[in-house]
Amino acid sequence: MGNWRTYSLMLCGIGVSYLGNWIYLVALNIFILDMTGSAAAVAGIYIVGPVARLLTQFWAGSLIDRVNRRKLMIYSDVARGALVLLIPLLSSVWVVYVILFIANVAGSFFGPSSTYYVTKLVTPEERRRFNSIMSMLNAGAFLIGPAIAGVLIATTGTSLCIFINGITFFFCAALIALLPDVSDEALQRRQPLSWNMIVNDWRIVQAFVLHDRYFLRIYLLFQMAMMIAFALDSQEVTFLKQQLSLTDKLYGVIVSIAGVGSIAGAITATATTKKFSLQAYLAVGMLLTTIGYTMFYGSFSFLTAAISFLILGFFMSFANAGYQTFYQNNVPADMMGRFGSLAGMFQSIVQIVCTFLLGIASETFDLQSVSLLFSFISVVLSVVLLLNVFKKSKQAYYAESKTEERHLQEGC
């Protein structure tokens, strides 16, 4: 059994950070809109982040895998907290973009570092439960955060919401500082960062993914299906308002229903880690999530849209917990920074391309038909994922059975 008192510090810190991020996201959109009166300026927020990550992640992994990850997480949170606290004091949208760019650069170091740290901190037997709780915290923040932001913005304005997010970064950093260091091979191979080192690290990651073809296949299928789902998120407001003629209030209700589904799914995933296999979490969860998206874009009323969001929210919690555990179990810990950073570049590119293609196609053709086509593609990818995951599981079962049978025969 793992040390859940120690785990709770990590969960609490990241959970509070999740909540602050959702409060901040809602407030930042309104802050930029009030500052500029431009919808394009608001859209710029969603461009700065991916651009910063793309320019950082091709080299960030080489640094991450050669330093103390716990300390890097602390420095990343402190830097982001200080930068976010500056935003309400600014009057130029371009300066805000620069601050957001630097904050996203700092954030590029946190994700891969935290994945490594969690992998080392949490025992393999407890990982799926830990990841399910993380998913539950994220879902709860998604549901509660915007509601808190709405109340605060209505009563005090956007600045307080942004300040709260800055403080949550410091709170998360303080809790991580209370956690112990984990065994860290990186401390034994520190060397100056250079271009040759970065290129060599790319080759090491390439050798890993080419050697473990099964992991690469599962990773690509899952991420392609998930990135299409994320691209579909960009059209949900337009679909609900133009195709189903729903009001902004009903849209808010449907988003809240998705949050309820996510929390319910995460609670169920946490409670059933001993009853269902990792394969079921990963593959079945992803398949039912993509079916939920397909049902949503096939909706003809508020009720059918709400049921679809409840379904996809519920099963996405299983899919995310399953994927995180699969990733932690298969990627070598000393390579997680490099692999995570390069994988993040791939994910950003795929998401940008899918979102762009979906947006262009939706402008040219019928929105519902195009969205259903993309949803169907994600379902097909999920079916292929399911077949690959359970085929491997079945092969492993038969190999184990034959080994046991041979041992029995030898014993006789």
C-alpha positions in Angstrom: 0.0 0.0 0.0 1.2 3.5 -0.9 1.5 6.4 1.5 -1.8 8.2 0.9 -0.9 11.0 3.4 2.0 11.9 1.1 -0.2 11.4 -2.0 -2.8 13.8 -0.6 -0.4 16.7 -0.6 0.2 16.3 -4.3 -3.5 15.8 -5.0 -4.5 18.8 -2.9 -1.9 21.1 -4.6 -2.8 20.1 -8.1 -6.5 20.1 -7.3 -6.4 23.7 -6.0 -4.4 24.6 -9.1 -7.0 23.1 -11.4 -9.7 25.2 -9.7 -7.7 28.3 -10.0 -7.1 27.7 -13.7 -10.8 27.4 -14.5 -11.6 30.6 -12.5 -8.7 32.3 -14.3 -9.7 31.1 -17.8 -13.2 32.6 -17.6 -11.9 35.8 -16.1 -9.1 36.2 -18.6 -11.5 36.0 -21.6 -13.6 38.8 -20.2 -10.6 40.8 -19.1 -9.1 40.8 -22.6 -12.6 41.5 -24.2 -13.1 44.5 -21.8 -9.6 45.8 -22.6 -9.9 45.6 -26.4 -13.5 45.0 -27.3 -12.2 42.5 -29.9 -13.2 38.9 -30.3 -10.0 38.4 -32.3 -7.9 39.5 -29.3 -9.7 37.0 -27.1 -8.9 34.3 -29.7 -5.3 35.3 -29.5 -5.2 33.8 -25.9 -5.7 30.4 -27.5 -2.9 30.9 -30.0 -0.2 32.1 -27.6 -0.3 28.9 -25.5 0.2 26.4 -28.3 2.9 28.6 -30.0 4.8 28.8 -26.7 4.6 25.1 -26.1 5.7 24.3 -29.7 8.8 26.6 -29.4 9.7 25.2 -26.0 8.9 21.5 -26.0 11.5 20.4 -28.6 14.3 21.2 -26.1 12.5 21.3 -22.7 12.6 17.5 -22.3 16.4 17.4 -22.5 16.5 19.8 -19.6 13.7 18.2 -17.6 15.4 14.8 -17.6 18.6 16.2 -16.2 17.4 18.2 -13.2 15.5 17.6 -10.0 11.9 17.4 -11.2 10.4 18.3 -7.8 12.3 21.5 -7.7 11.6 22.2 -11.3 7.8 21.9 -10.6 8.2 24.4 -7.7 10.1 26.9 -9.8 7.6 26.5 -12.6 4.6 27.2 -10.3 6.3 30.2 -8.6 7.2 31.7 -12.0 3.7 31.3 -13.3 2.1 32.6 -10.1 4.3 35.8 -10.2 3.5 36.3 -13.9 -0.2 35.8 -13.5 -0.3 38.4 -10.7 1.0 41.0 -13.1 -1.8 40.6 -15.6 -4.5 42.8 -13.8 -2.0 45.6 -13.6 -1.4 45.8 -17.3 -3.1 48.0 -19.9 -1.7 46.7 -23.1 -3.0 43.5 -24.7 0.4 42.9 -26.3 2.2 43.0 -23.0 -0.5 40.5 -21.7 0.3 38.2 -24.6 4.0 38.4 -23.7 3.3 37.5 -20.1 1.0 34.6 -21.2 3.7 33.4 -23.6 6.4 33.3 -20.8 3.9 31.7 -18.4 3.2 28.9 -20.9 6.9 28.4 -21.4 7.2 27.9 -17.7 4.2 25.6 -17.8 5.8 23.4 -20.4 8.2 22.2 -17.7 5.6 21.3 -15.2 3.6 18.6 -17.0 6.4 16.2 -17.9 8.1 16.8 -14.5 4.9 16.0 -12.6 4.3 12.9 -14.7 7.8 11.6 -13.7 7.3 12.6 -10.1 4.0 10.9 -9.8 5.4 7.8 -11.5 8.2 7.6 -8.9 6.1 8.7 -5.9 3.0 6.5 -6.4 3.4 2.7 -6.3 2.3 0.8 -9.5 -0.6 -0.8 -7.6 -2.0 2.6 -6.6 -1.4 4.5 -9.9 -4.8 3.9 -11.4 -6.6 4.9 -8.3 -4.4 8.0 -7.9 -5.0 9.0 -11.6 -8.8 8.5 -11.1 -8.8 10.9 -8.1 -6.8 13.4 -10.2 -9.4 13.1 -12.9 -12.2 13.6 -10.3 -10.4 16.8 -9.1 -10.1 18.1 -12.6 -13.8 17.4 -13.3 -14.8 19.1 -10.0 -12.8 22.1 -10.9 -14.3 22.2 -14.4 -17.8 22.2 -12.8 -17.2 24.5 -9.9 -14.5 26.9 -11.2 -16.6 28.7 -13.9 -19.5 29.1 -11.3 -17.2 30.7 -8.8 -15.8 32.9 -11.5 -19.3 34.0 -12.5 -20.1 35.1 -9.0 -16.8 36.9 -8.4 -16.9 38.7 -11.8 -20.4 39.8 -11.1 -19.5 41.1 -7.6 -15.9 42.2 -7.8 -14.7 42.1 -11.4 -12.1 40.0 -13.3 -9.0 41.2 -11.4 -9.7 39.2 -8.2 -10.2 36.0 -10.2 -6.8 36.4 -11.9 -5.2 37.2 -8.5 -6.7 34.0 -7.1 -5.2 31.9 -9.9 -1.8 33.5 -9.2 -2.1 32.6 -5.5 -3.1 29.0 -6.3 0.2 28.5 -8.1 2.1 29.6 -5.0 -0.1 27.3 -2.9 0.6 24.3 -5.2 4.4 25.1 -5.0 4.3 25.3 -1.2 2.6 21.8 -1.0 5.1 20.3 -3.5 7.9 21.7 -1.3 6.6 19.6 1.6 6.8 16.4 -0.5 9.9 14.2 -0.4 12.4 13.9 -3.2 12.2 10.7 -5.2 15.0 8.6 -6.5 16.3 10.7 -9.4 18.8 9.3 -11.9 19.0 12.7 -13.5 21.1 14.1 -10.7 23.9 11.8 -11.7 24.2 12.9 -15.3 23.9 16.7 -15.3 25.7 18.4 -18.2 25.3 21.7 -20.1 22.4 21.8 -22.5 23.6 21.8 -26.1 22.2 21.3 -29.6 24.1 17.9 -30.0 22.5 16.8 -26.7 19.0 17.7 -27.9 19.5 15.9 -31.2 20.9 12.8 -29.4 17.9 12.9 -27.0 15.5 12.9 -30.0 17.3 9.8 -31.3 16.9 8.1 -27.9 13.2 8.8 -27.9 13.0 7.6 -31.6 14.7 4.4 -30.7 12.3 3.8 -27.8 9.1 4.3 -29.8 10.5 2.2 -32.7 11.5 -0.6 -30.3 8.1 -0.7 -28.5 5.8 -0.7 -31.5 2.8 -1.7 -29.3 3.1 1.3 -27.1 3.5 3.6 -30.1 0.4 2.1 -31.8 -1.7 2.5 -28.7 -0.4 6.0 -28.0 -1.1 7.2 -31.6 -4.6 5.7 -31.7 -5.6 7.2 -28.4 -4.1 10.6 -29.1 -5.6 10.9 -32.6 -9.0 10.0 -31.3 -8.6 12.5 -28.4 -7.3 15.3 -30.5 -10.3 15.0 -32.9 -12.5 15.1 -29.8 -10.8 18.3 -28.6 -11.2 19.8 -32.1 -14.9 19.0 -32.0 -15.1 21.0 -28.7 -14.4 24.1 -30.7 -17.7 23.7 -32.6 -20.0 22.8 -29.7 -21.2 26.4 -29.0 -21.9 27.0 -32.6 -23.8 23.7 -33.0 -25.9 24.3 -29.9 -26.8 27.9 -30.8 -27.2 27.5 -34.6 -28.4 23.9 -35.0 -30.4 23.5 -31.8 -31.3 27.2 -31.3 -30.4 27.0 -27.6 -29.8 30.1 -25.4 -26.6 31.0 -23.6 -28.2 29.9 -20.4 -29.1 26.4 -21.7 -25.6 26.1 -23.1 -24.3 26.8 -19.5 -26.6 24.1 -18.2 -25.3 21.5 -20.7 -21.7 22.3 -19.8 -22.6 21.9 -16.2 -24.2 18.5 -17.0 -20.9 17.5 -18.7 -19.1 18.4 -15.4 -21.5 16.3 -13.4 -20.9 13.4 -15.7 -17.1 13.9 -15.3 -17.3 13.9 -11.6 -19.6 10.9 -11.5 -17.3 9.0 -13.9 -14.2 9.9 -11.9 -15.8 8.8 -8.6 -16.9 5.5 -10.2 -13.5 5.0 -11.8 -11.8 5.6 -8.4 -14.2 3.1 -6.7 -13.8 0.3 -9.3 -10.1 0.2 -9.9 -10.0 -3.3 -8.5 -13.0 -4.5 -10.5 -12.1 -3.5 -14.1 -8.9 -3.9 -16.0 -6.6 -1.2 -17.2 -7.6 -2.2 -20.8 -11.2 -1.5 -20.0 -10.4 1.9 -18.6 -8.3 2.9 -21.6 -10.0 1.4 -24.6 -13.7 1.0 -23.6 -13.6 4.4 -21.9 -12.2 6.0 -25.1 -14.7 4.2 -27.3 -17.7 5.3 -25.2 -16.4 8.8 -25.0 -16.2 9.1 -28.8 -19.7 7.6 -29.1 -20.8 10.3 -26.7 -19.4 13.0 -29.1 -21.2 11.3 -32.1 -24.5 11.2 -30.2 -24.0 14.9 -29.3 -23.5 16.0 -32.9 -26.4 13.8 -33.9 -28.7 15.5 -31.3 -32.0 17.1 -32.3 -33.0 18.6 -28.9 -31.7 19.9 -25.6 -32.5 16.6 -23.9 -30.5 14.5 -26.4 -27.6 16.9 -26.3 -27.6 16.9 -22.4 -27.7 13.0 -22.3 -24.8 12.9 -24.8 -22.7 15.3 -22.7 -23.4 13.3 -19.6 -22.2 10.1 -21.3 -19.0 11.6 -22.8 -18.2 13.3 -19.5 -18.7 10.1 -17.5 -16.5 7.9 -19.7 -13.8 10.4 -20.5 -12.8 10.1 -16.8 -12.2 6.4 -17.3 -10.3 7.0 -20.5 -8.0 9.7 -19.0 -7.3 7.6 -15.9 -6.5 4.6 -18.0 -4.3 6.5 -20.4 -2.3 8.2 -17.6 -1.7 4.8 -15.9 -0.7 3.1 -19.2 1.7 6.0 -20.0 3.3 5.8 -16.5 3.6 2.0 -16.8 5.3 2.0 -20.2 7.4 5.1 -20.7 10.8 4.7 -18.9 10.9 7.2 -16.0 14.2 8.6 -16.9 12.9 9.5 -20.4 9.5 11.0 -19.4 10.7 14.6 -19.8 12.0 14.1 -23.3 9.2 11.8 -24.5 6.5 14.0 -22.8 7.8 17.2 -24.4 8.1 15.7 -27.9 4.7 14.1 -27.5 3.3 17.4 -26.5 4.6 18.9 -29.7 2.9 16.2 -31.7 -0.4 16.6 -29.8 -0.3 20.4 -30.3 0.3 20.1 -34.1 -2.5 17.4 -34.5 -4.9 19.5 -32.5 -4.2 22.7 -34.4 -4.5 20.8 -37.8 -7.8 19.0 -36.8 -9.3 22.2 -35.4 -8.3 24.2 -38.5 -9.7 21.5 -40.9 -12.9 21.2 -38.9 -13.4 25.0 -38.9 -12.8 25.3 -42.6 -15.0 22.4 -43.5 -17.8 23.7 -41.2 -17.7 27.0 -43.0 -17.9 25.3 -46.4 -20.4 22.5 -45.7 -23.2 21.7 -43.2 -21.8 22.0 -39.6 -23.7 19.0 -38.3 -22.7 16.7 -41.2 -19.0 17.7 -40.9 -19.0 17.3 -37.1 -20.6 13.9 -37.4 -18.0 12.8 -40.0 -15.2 13.8 -37.6 -16.9 12.1 -34.7 -17.3 8.9 -36.7 -13.6 9.0 -37.6 -12.8 9.2 -33.8 -15.1 6.2 -33.2 -13.3 4.2 -35.9 -9.9 5.0 -34.3 -11.3 4.0 -30.9 -12.6 0.7 -32.2 -9.1 0.0 -33.7 -7.6 1.0 -30.3 -10.0 -1.4 -28.5 -9.1 -4.3 -30.8 -5.3 -3.7 -30.4 -5.5 -3.4 -26.6 -7.5 -6.6 -26.1 -5.7 -8.5 -28.7 -2.4 -7.8 -26.8 -4.1 -8.8 -23.5 -5.4 -12.0 -25.0 -2.0 -12.9 -26.4 -0.4 -12.2 -23.0 -3.0 -14.4 -21.3 -2.4 -17.4 -23.7 1.4 -17.0 -23.3 1.0 -17.1 -19.6 -1.3 -20.1 -19.8 1.2 -22.0 -22.0 4.1 -21.2 -19.6 2.1 -22.6 -16.7 1.1 -25.7 -18.7 4.8 -26.3 -19.6 5.8 -26.0 -16.0 3.2 -28.5 -15.0 4.4 -30.9 -17.6 8.0 -30.5 -16.5 6.9 -31.1 -12.9 5.2 -34.3 -13.9 
